[in-house]
Amino acid sequence: MSMSNAKLALYITFYFFIRMSETASRLNHAEVDLLVEEIIRNGSLTLKTRSLKYLVLLLLTLGVTAFGIILLLEGILFGWVVVGFFGFGACIAAFAVCGYRFHLVLTPEGFTMQTLILTYSYKWKDIEQFKTGWNYFIKTVWFKFSDSYESTSILGKVGRALSFDIRNLPDTYGMKAETLTELMNTLRERTLHSGERKFC
């Protein structure tokens, strides 16, 4: 293949890649708009964790826990650390696989994160913005609190005192991180602007 043909093939490939990206972006915007309308119309939308991901995590943590038990049987005390840490992770993964309590609820007023033990609820006005980012090896949604946000919990007040104004969602609840980020930003902006128009 000549150099000119190779360049032509590269340009064609790049062109189709751009067009496919634009199409995917339009589909993503359309999906977000439909979900926002559904939330406003029905009052809420509950997103649950994807069981397959946690099933893989469960199998991995059970495997490492079993390795920790082998270490204990051989008299290696470090096995207690392995069993304790990964055994606890296996319990959390097992609850997630069963769909127990792990979910995100979006409403026109705000959102609620339900974990195994704790529940966190925030109003849209409490959040300045949502962004997509990495939490170790997992891409998820990060959010920054607004300056007017006042936490009612002790942990929240300590976090604000230490300038921990940025937090992340523990999961993307079966959605792409970018899609969930756009959904929460769009819903926040639309409901806040709607509230402003009511008082104009």
Beta strands, then each sheet from edge to edge (+ up, - down):
strand 1: 45-48
strand 2: 103-106
strand 3: 110-114
strand 4: 119-123
strand 5: 127-135
strand 6: 138-145
strand 7: 166-168
sheet 1: 1+ 2- 3+ 4-
sheet 2: 5+ 6- 7+
end
